Amino acid sequence: MGLELSVILAYAVGLILLYLIGWILVIPIKIIIRLIWNGIIGGIILFVFNIIGGFFNISIVINPLTALIAGFLGVPGVILLIIFNYMV
């Protein structure tokens, strides 16, 4: 008895669906890892800024939100945080 065409198609569709489901689950993990990495980089940028800004009496509180803003936006994010710090 040979494999029928419907069985082969069912296996092919199953493999394609398994691949698509795996791909859909991997994308959010990559985004979360990227946000965590950007948050760490942002925290380091804010730490360095606070060390240098200590000489000029300027500082920004380091918390997860400010670290993500600084990490995601980079130098413009730090400038945004400085402006926001003095507005509030």
Residue, then its C-alpha position, 0 to 999 in steps of 0.5 A: m500500500g502506497l501513501e495516498l495523496s491526501v495523507i501526503l498533503a495532510y503531513a505537508v499542511g501540518l508541517i507548514l502550520l507547525y512552522l508558522i506557529g513556531w515563527i509566530l511564537v519566536i517573534p515576540i520573544k525577539i522583541i522582548i529580548r530587544l527591549i531588555w537589551n535596550g533597557i540595559i544600554g539605556g541604564i548604562i547611558l543614564f548611569v554615565f550621564n549621572i556621573i558626568g552630570g554630577f559635576f553640573n548638579i544634573s541627574i536623572v532617576i534610573n528606573p525601568l521606564t527611563a532606562l527603556i526610553a534612553g535605550f530605545l531613543g538613544v541620545p535624543g531620549v536622554i535629552l527628552l528625559i532631561i527636559f521632562n525632568y526640569m518641566v516636572 
